[in-house]
Amino acid sequence: MSSDTEVVVVVGNGMVGHRFLERLRKYDKSKRYTLISIGEEPIQHYNRMLLTEYFEHLSIEKLKLALPEWYAENEITLLLASQALALDTDNKKILCQRLGDDVAKEDQQFQVAYDRLVIATGASALVPNLPGTDRTGVFVYRTIADLNSIIAYGEAQQQAEAAGGAKKYALVVGGGLLGLEAAKAIHDLNVSVRIINRGGRLMSRQLDDDGAKVLHNEIVNKFGIDVLYHKSTKEIRGSDEHGVEGVEFTDGESFDDVCMIVFATGIKPRDELAHSSGLELAKRGGIVIDDYLESNTPNVFAIGECVSHHNVTYGLVAPGYEMADILAKNLTCSSPEDRVAFPGGDVSTKLKLMGMEVGSFGDYFPEFIKEPFEALTYNNPLEKVYKKLFFSADGKKLLGGILVGDTSDFVRLSLMCKMKDTKPLVDPPNEILLGKRGGDAGNSV
């Protein structure tokens, strides 16, 4: 190793951490950096976006983001099953602990030195502070270990019912993206499911009332999953012998036919490493970073769900990927003047839930649109398709939109939206929404 080589340590073995390693190796042509990755899980980086598919094949290999030899080929040291406990920014060292029952006490703690540190610890599932959340049968939906526990518990319930036991339900608390994925996965285990939603619609951050109604009808009619709205959990009932047995809500209603509860009620940034190290934290959590993804301590950077950028924490992978790419470029640029600023994350979403395509892009809630606008809507219950596009008042700009049931135009429409200030629309808004007669999709970009 040459004397001018710098050590970059990445704490966190999630998708964003992996993307940073990949991009830094791509841009670091001179191999200026030695790379070390520290992660708490015992397996290498994997695709959390495909967790639901894990229920089908139970293969960790199919989720991994790279082959094991990729790390060796790119000279990346992987420290798995290792937790970063404390950060000494004065001496540029990280105190770590090896995890696992088979680790001898004298071998548990060790230190890792760095020249530059990238914190990519992501977020953890938010579990409300309620009586009974520590009971057996209460889960979150976040990691492979979580899924293995849910699968084992669901299979036990299925076997109990097959042997003549009473029918019981799994409750998924939360009607957002992760909640719906968890509900579908548990349904596929042949366990009856109820979705408990505190708000009045599903995917409230991506869909309006009408779009969410289309999704609701698909979930109820196709999968037979009950969805309950305006429900807040008060207490989880059960016993030491049987674990979870029921739940009580704040409105006084209760269920006594519950076998498990999965919380999917949001995330909280994994910012523990910053607590005792002098790194600035946002009031709502998250390591505060500037536009160049650096904390208030020089050479300590943070990316992904663990950060707060202008008081915003992004719970989607796309902004984290953008941060990873920008930071890798900035660490390999020839001078500070060549650095790229992070402009804020794109929160556009395109996915498939319960077999139904869902997408949203740009500004799609009227209260957040900062200029006069007009909205055009296509709603066809027979096709199970809902589209709502927001245009500037003069019809020259596409400001945002919601797509349910058909996202085939997502890329084209989102690109129009991104180019709204540089390339005015040519086709009328109604043709952009519905397509031209004769099958032309309208306005090419």
N, C-alpha and C positions, 0 to 999 in steps of 0.2 A: 504494500500500500504506500503510495507516494505521500510526502509530507503535506501536500496541498489538497489532499482528499478530505472532504468533510463528511461527517456522519449525519444522516437524516434519519430520525426515528419517528415512526408512525405508530401512534397508540390507537388501537381500534382495528379489528379485522372484519369490518363490514364492507358493503359494496362501495361506499365512497372512498374508504381507505385503499381498497384494491384499485379503484380507478386512478387514484393519485399515484400509486406505485407504478402502474402501467404507463401513465402519461410521463412521469418523470424519467423513467428509463427510455422512453421514446425520444424525449427532447434532450436528454443529457448525453449527447453524442460523445463527449470526451470522457465520460464516466467520472465526472468530478465528484459524484456523491456515492457513498457507501450507504446501503439501505437496510434498515432493521424494522420489522413489523412486530408489534406486541398485541396479542389478542387474548381475551379471556376464554373464549370457547376452545374446545380441544380439536376442532377441525378448522381447516383453512377457509379463506373467504368463500362465501356462497351467495347465491342469488335469492334474497328474501322475497323478491317479487313473485317467485315461483313456489312459495311455501305451500299453497293449496294443492299444487300438483304432487307434492311429496306424499300426500295421503293416498294417492293412486299407485305410486311405484315404490315408495319407501326407500329410495336410493339417494343417498347423500351425494354420490358421484355425479348424478345428473344435475345437481344444483351448483356444483363447484364452478367458480368463475375461471379457473385455470387448472391445467394439469399440474401434478406435483413437480414435475421436472421443469416447469416454467420458472419457478422460483430459483432453482439452481442455475438454470441457463442465464437468468438475469441478475444473478449474484445478490439475491434478496434473502436475508436471514429471517426465518420465521420463528418467533417465540410464542408458541401456542399454550393454552391453558395457563396463561400468566396474566396477572392483574397488576396494573400500574397503581401503586398506593399513594405515592407522594412525589412532588416535583420540587427539586432544589434548583431554582433558576440562577442563583448566584454561581453555583459550581457546575451548572448544566448536567445534572444527573437525575435519573428517575429511579425511585425505590420501587421494586417490583416484588411480587410474591407468586411462587408457583402454586397452582391449584391442583387438588386431587388428594384422595385419601392415601395414596401410595407414596407421597412425597415425604421424605424424612424431615423432621423439624429443623435440623441444622441446614438443610438445603432449600428451605422454603423461600427465604428472602435473598434478593440479589440486586445489584445496581446496573443501570445501563447509562453510559455517557452519550451525550449528543452535542452536535454543533448547531443543528436546527431541529426543532421539534414540531411535529404536525399532530394535533389532537383531532382524531376522527372517531370519537367514542360513540357517536350516534345518540340514540334516545332509548329510554326504557318505557315499558307500558305503564300507564297511569292507573293505579288501583285506588279507588276512593277509600277514605278512612271510615270504614263501617264495621259494626260488630259482625264477626263471623267470616271475615275475608281470609283468616288464617286456617279455615277448616279444610280438611281433605276434600278434594273435588272442586276447588276454586283455582282457575287457571288464567293465564294471559296468553295472547297469540303473537309471539314475537320471534322465537328461536326454534331450532330443530328440537332442542330438549323439551320445549313447551309442547310441540306437536306430538312427540313421542308419548308424553304424559297424557295428553288428550286422547290419543288413539288407544292407549292401554285402558283408560277409564271407560271410553265409549264401548270398546269390545266387551268389557266386563258387564256393562249394562245390557248390551245386546244379548249376551249369553244368559243373563238373569231372566230377561223377558222370554227368551226362547224356552227356558225351563219352567215357565209358568208364573214368573214374577210379575208384579204390577208394572204397567206402562209408566215410564217417567220421562221427564223432559230435560233437555239441556237448555239453559237460558244463556243467550248471548246478549250481554249488556253493551249496547252501542250500535247505532245504525249507520256508521260511516263505512269507509272502504274495508278496513280490517274486520269490522263486525260482520259485514256481509260475506267476506271470504271465510271467516270462521264458521258462520252458519251453514254455508254450502258444504264445507269440509265435514262438519259433524253430521249433517243430513246424509252425506255419502257413507257414513259409518252405520247407517240404518238406525240412528238415534233420533227421536222426535225433538224438534227444535222450536223455541220461541225466541223472537228478537225483541228486546226491551229497549225502547228508544225514549230518551228524555225529551226530545224535541217533537215537532209535529210532522217531520218528513225525513225520509232516508237521504243520506249523502247531502246533508244540508250545506256543505261547503262547495259542492259542485253542481247541485241541481236546484231549480225552483220548484214550486208546489206542483205544477202540472207535469214537469219531467219526472219528479219523484213518484207521482201517482202511477205513471206508466211502469216504472220499475217495481213499485209495490204490487201492482196487479200481477205482474209476471211471477214474483216470488210467491205470492199466495196461491195463484191458480196453477202454476206449473209444478211447484215443489211442495205445496201444502204447508208452508211454514207460516205460523202465526206471527204477525207484527203488531206490537202494542205501543201506542204513542203516549207522550206526556206522562211517562212513568219514571219515578225516581226510587231507587232501592233504599230501603231504610235499614234492613237487617237480614243477614243470612242465617237461616235456622239449620240446626243439625245436631249431631252428637259425636262424641269421640269415637264411638263404635262404627257408625254408619257414614260419617262425614256429612256432606251437604244433603239436606232433606227438603228444604223449602226456603221461601223468601217472603219478606213482607215489604210492601211499598209505602211511601209516605202518604198516599191517599187512603190507607187503611186496607186495601185489597191485599190478598196474599195467595201464594201457591204452596201446596204441600206435596206436590208430585214432581219434585226436582231432584235430579241425580248429579248434575254438575252445573257450574256457572263459569262462563268465559268472559272476562272483562276486556272490552275493546273500546275504551272510553277516551282515548287520546294518548299522548306521549308527554314525557318530560325529558329535557335535555340531560344527557349524562355528563354533567359538568363537575363531578366530585373532585377531579384532579386539580381543579383551579381553586378550590375552597381555601386551602392553606398555603397557597403559593404566591399570592399577591396578584393573580390575574383578575381583571375586572369582570364582574358578573352582572347580567341584567337583572332588574327587579323580579321579573317573571322566570328567571333561570336562563341559562345559556351563557357561553363565554363571549364577551363583547369583542368584536373584531372590526377593523377598519375596512375601507374599500379594497385594500390589498390583502385581506384575510389574515392580518397580523393582529395579535392581542396587544395589550398595553405593555407587554414585556418583549423586548427585541428578540427576534429569532424564535419566537413561540407563535405558531400559527394554529388556526382551527378551522375545520370545514365540516359541512354536513349538518345533521340535526342537533349537534351539541352547541351550535353557535347562536348568537343574537347579532344580527346585522341590521343596524338602524331599527332596533327593537322588534325585529321580525325573526321568528324561528321557522324554518321550512321543514315540513313533515313529509316532503316528497323527495324522491331520489334524484330527479332531474336537476334541481338547483344544486344539490350536493355534487353531482357530476360536473356541473359548470364550474363550481368552486375548485374542484380537484384539478381540472384542466387549466384554469387560470393560474393557480398557485404553481403548478408544475412549469408553466411557461415563465412565470416571474422568477422562479429560482434558477432558470437556465438562460435568462436574457442577458445581453452583454452589458447593460448599464441600468441603473434605477430609473432613468428616464424612459426606458423601453417597457416598463411594467404595464400590465393591463389591469384596469380596475374592474371589480365585480359590480355589475350594474343593478343587481337585485335579481332574484330568481324568477324564472318562468314557471308559473303554477298551472300551466295547461295540463289537462289529464285526459288520457285515452286508455280505456281498459274494457275488459269483458267481465261482467259480474252475473252470476246465475245464468249464464248463457246469453245475456243481453249486453249489447255494446253501449257504452256510455262515454261521452266526451264533453269537455268544456275548455274554453280558451279565451284569452283576452279578458275584457271586463264584461261579465255576464250577469251581474246584479245591478239593477238600476241605481241603487243608492251609492254605488261606487263610480259611476260614470260621470266624468267631470265636464261634459259639454252637452249641448242639446242633442237629442237622439230620437230615433224612431225604431220600434221593434216590430219585426215580422215573425209570424208563428205558423208552423205547419204541425197539425196534430191529427193523426189518423189512428184511432184505436183499433181498427181492423188490422192494420199492418203493424201495430204496436210500435209506431214511430212518432217521435216528437222532436221538432227542431225549432229553436228560437234564436234568431240572429239580431244583433243590435247594430244599427248603422248611424252614422252622423246625420244630422238633420237634412243636409243637402244630398245624402245618398252617395257621397264620394269616398267614404271610409267605412270599413267593417271594423267595429269596435270590439266585438266578442260574440260568443254564442254558446248554446247548450245543445247537445245532440244525444238523443236516447233512441236505441233500437237500430240506428243506422249511422255509423261513423265513417262511411266510405269517403266522404268529402273532408274529413278532419284535417289532413295534411294541407290540402289546397286552401281551405278556409283559414286555418291558423296562419299560413304563410301570408295570405291577404291581410290578415290582421296585423302581423308583424311589420308589413310594408306599408301600413296605412298612411304614414307621414311622408313617404317618398314616392308612392305610386298610386294615384287615385284610381278608383274602380272604373271600369269601362262599361260593364253590363249593369242593367238596372237591378236594384236589390231583390226584386221578386224573382228574377231569373237566377240570381246567385242562390237564393233559398231553394227554388224548385227545379232549376235546370231549364235549359231552353227546350222548346218543343223539338221532337225528333231525336231526343236522347243526348243532345249536347249538354254537358255539365255546366256550361257557362264559364264566364270570366277566367281565362287562363292566366297564369303568372309565370 
